[in-house]
Amino acid sequence: MGRGDNRSKKGKITTGSYGVSRPKKARNAKAKRA
């Protein structure tokens, strides 16, 4: 869950990559905060 963790959302923000935890397009079907 740290900034260096590439599998977490915060880690992907610091690395600048996108993935399952941080998609490029925010999908309405599965929102993290609903």
KOLGUGU-306894 format. One record per atom (N, C-alpha, C, O, CB): residue in one letter; atom name; x, z, y. Coordinates in Angstrom, 1 decimal. Glycine has a CB too. Layout:
# KOLGUGU-306894
{res: A, atom: CA, xx: X, zz: Z, yy: Y}
...
***
This chain:
# KOLGUGU-306894
{res: M, atom: N, xx: 0.8, zz: 0.0, yy: -1.2}
{res: M, atom: CA, xx: 0.0, zz: 0.0, yy: 0.0}
{res: M, atom: C, xx: 0.9, zz: 0.0, yy: 1.3}
{res: M, atom: O, xx: 0.3, zz: 0.2, yy: 2.4}
{res: M, atom: CB, xx: -0.9, zz: 1.2, yy: 0.0}
{res: G, atom: N, xx: 2.1, zz: -0.2, yy: 1.1}
{res: G, atom: CA, xx: 3.0, zz: -0.2, yy: 2.3}
{res: G, atom: C, xx: 3.1, zz: -1.6, yy: 2.9}
{res: G, atom: O, xx: 2.5, zz: -2.5, yy: 2.5}
{res: G, atom: CB, xx: 4.4, zz: 0.3, yy: 1.9}
{res: R, atom: N, xx: 3.9, zz: -1.6, yy: 4.0}
{res: R, atom: CA, xx: 4.0, zz: -2.9, yy: 4.7}
{res: R, atom: C, xx: 4.8, zz: -3.9, yy: 3.9}
{res: R, atom: O, xx: 4.6, zz: -5.1, yy: 4.1}
{res: R, atom: CB, xx: 4.7, zz: -2.6, yy: 6.1}
{res: G, atom: N, xx: 5.7, zz: -3.4, yy: 3.1}
{res: G, atom: CA, xx: 6.5, zz: -4.3, yy: 2.3}
{res: G, atom: C, xx: 5.8, zz: -4.8, yy: 1.0}
{res: G, atom: O, xx: 6.3, zz: -5.7, yy: 0.4}
{res: G, atom: CB, xx: 7.8, zz: -3.7, yy: 1.9}
{res: D, atom: N, xx: 4.7, zz: -4.2, yy: 0.7}
{res: D, atom: CA, xx: 4.0, zz: -4.6, yy: -0.5}
{res: D, atom: C, xx: 3.3, zz: -6.0, yy: -0.2}
{res: D, atom: O, xx: 2.3, zz: -6.0, yy: 0.6}
{res: D, atom: CB, xx: 3.0, zz: -3.6, yy: -1.0}
{res: N, atom: N, xx: 3.7, zz: -7.0, yy: -1.0}
{res: N, atom: CA, xx: 3.1, zz: -8.3, yy: -0.7}
{res: N, atom: C, xx: 1.7, zz: -8.5, yy: -1.3}
{res: N, atom: O, xx: 1.0, zz: -9.4, yy: -1.1}
{res: N, atom: CB, xx: 4.0, zz: -9.4, yy: -1.3}
{res: R, atom: N, xx: 1.3, zz: -7.5, yy: -2.2}
{res: R, atom: CA, xx: 0.0, zz: -7.6, yy: -2.8}
{res: R, atom: C, xx: -1.1, zz: -6.9, yy: -2.0}
{res: R, atom: O, xx: -2.3, zz: -7.1, yy: -2.3}
{res: R, atom: CB, xx: 0.1, zz: -7.0, yy: -4.2}
{res: S, atom: N, xx: -0.7, zz: -6.1, yy: -1.0}
{res: S, atom: CA, xx: -1.7, zz: -5.5, yy: -0.2}
{res: S, atom: C, xx: -2.0, zz: -6.3, yy: 1.0}
{res: S, atom: O, xx: -1.2, zz: -7.2, yy: 1.4}
{res: S, atom: CB, xx: -1.2, zz: -4.0, yy: 0.1}
{res: K, atom: N, xx: -3.1, zz: -5.9, yy: 1.7}
{res: K, atom: CA, xx: -3.5, zz: -6.6, yy: 2.9}
{res: K, atom: C, xx: -2.5, zz: -6.4, yy: 4.0}
{res: K, atom: O, xx: -2.1, zz: -7.3, yy: 4.8}
{res: K, atom: CB, xx: -4.9, zz: -6.2, yy: 3.3}
{res: K, atom: N, xx: -2.0, zz: -5.2, yy: 4.2}
{res: K, atom: CA, xx: -1.1, zz: -4.9, yy: 5.2}
{res: K, atom: C, xx: 0.3, zz: -5.5, yy: 5.0}
{res: K, atom: O, xx: 1.0, zz: -5.9, yy: 6.0}
{res: K, atom: CB, xx: -0.9, zz: -3.3, yy: 5.4}
{res: G, atom: N, xx: 0.7, zz: -5.6, yy: 3.7}
{res: G, atom: CA, xx: 1.9, zz: -6.3, yy: 3.4}
{res: G, atom: C, xx: 1.9, zz: -7.8, yy: 3.7}
{res: G, atom: O, xx: 2.9, zz: -8.4, yy: 4.1}
{res: G, atom: CB, xx: 2.3, zz: -6.0, yy: 2.0}
{res: K, atom: N, xx: 0.7, zz: -8.4, yy: 3.5}
{res: K, atom: CA, xx: 0.6, zz: -9.8, yy: 3.7}
{res: K, atom: C, xx: 0.5, zz: -10.1, yy: 5.2}
{res: K, atom: O, xx: 1.0, zz: -11.2, yy: 5.6}
{res: K, atom: CB, xx: -0.7, zz: -10.3, yy: 3.1}
{res: I, atom: N, xx: 0.0, zz: -9.2, yy: 6.0}
{res: I, atom: CA, xx: 0.0, zz: -9.4, yy: 7.4}
{res: I, atom: C, xx: 1.5, zz: -9.3, yy: 8.0}
{res: I, atom: O, xx: 1.8, zz: -10.2, yy: 8.8}
{res: I, atom: CB, xx: -0.8, zz: -8.3, yy: 8.1}
{res: T, atom: N, xx: 2.3, zz: -8.4, yy: 7.5}
{res: T, atom: CA, xx: 3.7, zz: -8.3, yy: 7.9}
{res: T, atom: C, xx: 4.5, zz: -9.5, yy: 7.4}
{res: T, atom: O, xx: 5.3, zz: -10.0, yy: 8.2}
{res: T, atom: CB, xx: 4.3, zz: -7.0, yy: 7.5}
{res: T, atom: N, xx: 4.2, zz: -9.9, yy: 6.2}
{res: T, atom: CA, xx: 4.9, zz: -11.1, yy: 5.7}
{res: T, atom: C, xx: 4.4, zz: -12.4, yy: 6.3}
{res: T, atom: O, xx: 5.1, zz: -13.4, yy: 6.4}
{res: T, atom: CB, xx: 4.8, zz: -11.1, yy: 4.1}
{res: G, atom: N, xx: 3.1, zz: -12.4, yy: 6.6}
{res: G, atom: CA, xx: 2.5, zz: -13.6, yy: 7.2}
{res: G, atom: C, xx: 2.0, zz: -14.5, yy: 6.1}
{res: G, atom: O, xx: 1.8, zz: -15.7, yy: 6.3}
{res: G, atom: CB, xx: 3.6, zz: -14.4, yy: 8.0}
{res: S, atom: N, xx: 1.7, zz: -14.0, yy: 4.9}
{res: S, atom: CA, xx: 1.2, zz: -14.8, yy: 3.8}
{res: S, atom: C, xx: -0.3, zz: -14.5, yy: 3.6}
{res: S, atom: O, xx: -0.8, zz: -13.5, yy: 4.0}
{res: S, atom: CB, xx: 2.0, zz: -14.6, yy: 2.5}
{res: Y, atom: N, xx: -0.9, zz: -15.4, yy: 2.9}
{res: Y, atom: CA, xx: -2.3, zz: -15.2, yy: 2.6}
{res: Y, atom: C, xx: -2.5, zz: -15.1, yy: 1.1}
{res: Y, atom: O, xx: -1.8, zz: -15.7, yy: 0.3}
{res: Y, atom: CB, xx: -3.2, zz: -16.3, yy: 3.2}
{res: G, atom: N, xx: -3.6, zz: -14.5, yy: 0.7}
{res: G, atom: CA, xx: -3.9, zz: -14.4, yy: -0.8}
{res: G, atom: C, xx: -5.3, zz: -13.8, yy: -1.0}
{res: G, atom: O, xx: -6.2, zz: -14.0, yy: -0.2}
{res: G, atom: CB, xx: -2.9, zz: -13.5, yy: -1.4}
{res: V, atom: N, xx: -5.5, zz: -13.2, yy: -2.1}
{res: V, atom: CA, xx: -6.8, zz: -12.7, yy: -2.5}
{res: V, atom: C, xx: -7.2, zz: -11.5, yy: -1.6}
{res: V, atom: O, xx: -8.3, zz: -11.4, yy: -1.1}
{res: V, atom: CB, xx: -6.8, zz: -12.2, yy: -4.0}
{res: S, atom: N, xx: -6.2, zz: -10.6, yy: -1.3}
{res: S, atom: CA, xx: -6.5, zz: -9.5, yy: -0.4}
{res: S, atom: C, xx: -6.6, zz: -9.9, yy: 1.0}
{res: S, atom: O, xx: -7.2, zz: -9.1, yy: 1.8}
{res: S, atom: CB, xx: -5.5, zz: -8.4, yy: -0.7}
{res: R, atom: N, xx: -6.0, zz: -11.0, yy: 1.4}
{res: R, atom: CA, xx: -6.1, zz: -11.5, yy: 2.7}
{res: R, atom: C, xx: -6.3, zz: -13.0, yy: 2.8}
{res: R, atom: O, xx: -5.3, zz: -13.8, yy: 2.9}
{res: R, atom: CB, xx: -4.7, zz: -11.1, yy: 3.5}
{res: P, atom: N, xx: -7.5, zz: -13.4, yy: 2.7}
{res: P, atom: CA, xx: -7.8, zz: -14.9, yy: 2.7}
{res: P, atom: C, xx: -7.7, zz: -15.5, yy: 4.1}
{res: P, atom: O, xx: -7.9, zz: -14.7, yy: 5.1}
{res: P, atom: CB, xx: -9.2, zz: -15.1, yy: 2.1}
{res: K, atom: N, xx: -7.4, zz: -16.8, yy: 4.1}
{res: K, atom: CA, xx: -7.4, zz: -17.4, yy: 5.5}
{res: K, atom: C, xx: -8.8, zz: -17.5, yy: 6.1}
{res: K, atom: O, xx: -8.9, zz: -17.3, yy: 7.3}
{res: K, atom: CB, xx: -6.8, zz: -18.8, yy: 5.3}
{res: K, atom: N, xx: -9.8, zz: -17.9, yy: 5.2}
{res: K, atom: CA, xx: -11.1, zz: -17.9, yy: 5.7}
{res: K, atom: C, xx: -11.9, zz: -16.7, yy: 5.2}
{res: K, atom: O, xx: -11.9, zz: -16.4, yy: 4.0}
{res: K, atom: CB, xx: -11.8, zz: -19.2, yy: 5.2}
{res: A, atom: N, xx: -12.5, zz: -16.0, yy: 6.2}
{res: A, atom: CA, xx: -13.2, zz: -14.8, yy: 5.8}
{res: A, atom: C, xx: -14.5, zz: -15.2, yy: 5.1}
{res: A, atom: O, xx: -15.4, zz: -15.9, yy: 5.7}
{res: A, atom: CB, xx: -13.5, zz: -13.9, yy: 7.0}
{res: R, atom: N, xx: -14.6, zz: -14.9, yy: 3.8}
{res: R, atom: CA, xx: -15.8, zz: -15.3, yy: 3.1}
{res: R, atom: C, xx: -16.9, zz: -14.2, yy: 3.2}
{res: R, atom: O, xx: -16.6, zz: -13.0, yy: 3.1}
{res: R, atom: CB, xx: -15.4, zz: -15.5, yy: 1.6}
{res: N, atom: N, xx: -18.1, zz: -14.7, yy: 3.4}
{res: N, atom: CA, xx: -19.2, zz: -13.8, yy: 3.6}
{res: N, atom: C, xx: -19.7, zz: -13.1, yy: 2.3}
{res: N, atom: O, xx: -20.3, zz: -12.0, yy: 2.3}
{res: N, atom: CB, xx: -20.3, zz: -14.5, yy: 4.2}
{res: A, atom: N, xx: -19.4, zz: -13.8, yy: 1.2}
{res: A, atom: CA, xx: -19.9, zz: -13.3, yy: -0.1}
{res: A, atom: C, xx: -19.3, zz: -11.9, yy: -0.5}
{res: A, atom: O, xx: -19.9, zz: -11.0, yy: -0.9}
{res: A, atom: CB, xx: -19.7, zz: -14.3, yy: -1.2}
{res: K, atom: N, xx: -18.0, zz: -11.9, yy: -0.3}
{res: K, atom: CA, xx: -17.2, zz: -10.7, yy: -0.7}
{res: K, atom: C, xx: -16.5, zz: -10.2, yy: 0.6}
{res: K, atom: O, xx: -15.4, zz: -10.6, yy: 0.8}
{res: K, atom: CB, xx: -16.3, zz: -10.9, yy: -1.9}
{res: A, atom: N, xx: -17.1, zz: -9.3, yy: 1.3}
{res: A, atom: CA, xx: -16.5, zz: -8.8, yy: 2.5}
{res: A, atom: C, xx: -15.9, zz: -7.4, yy: 2.2}
{res: A, atom: O, xx: -16.5, zz: -6.6, yy: 1.4}
{res: A, atom: CB, xx: -17.5, zz: -8.7, yy: 3.7}
{res: K, atom: N, xx: -14.7, zz: -7.1, yy: 2.7}
{res: K, atom: CA, xx: -14.1, zz: -5.9, yy: 2.4}
{res: K, atom: C, xx: -14.9, zz: -4.7, yy: 3.0}
{res: K, atom: O, xx: -15.1, zz: -3.7, yy: 2.4}
{res: K, atom: CB, xx: -12.6, zz: -5.8, yy: 3.0}
{res: R, atom: N, xx: -15.4, zz: -4.9, yy: 4.3}
{res: R, atom: CA, xx: -16.2, zz: -3.8, yy: 4.9}
{res: R, atom: C, xx: -17.6, zz: -4.4, yy: 5.1}
{res: R, atom: O, xx: -17.8, zz: -5.2, yy: 6.0}
{res: R, atom: CB, xx: -15.6, zz: -3.4, yy: 6.2}
{res: A, atom: N, xx: -18.5, zz: -3.9, yy: 4.3}
{res: A, atom: CA, xx: -19.9, zz: -4.4, yy: 4.4}
{res: A, atom: C, xx: -20.8, zz: -3.2, yy: 4.7}
{res: A, atom: O, xx: -22.0, zz: -3.5, yy: 4.8}
{res: A, atom: CB, xx: -20.3, zz: -5.1, yy: 3.1}
***
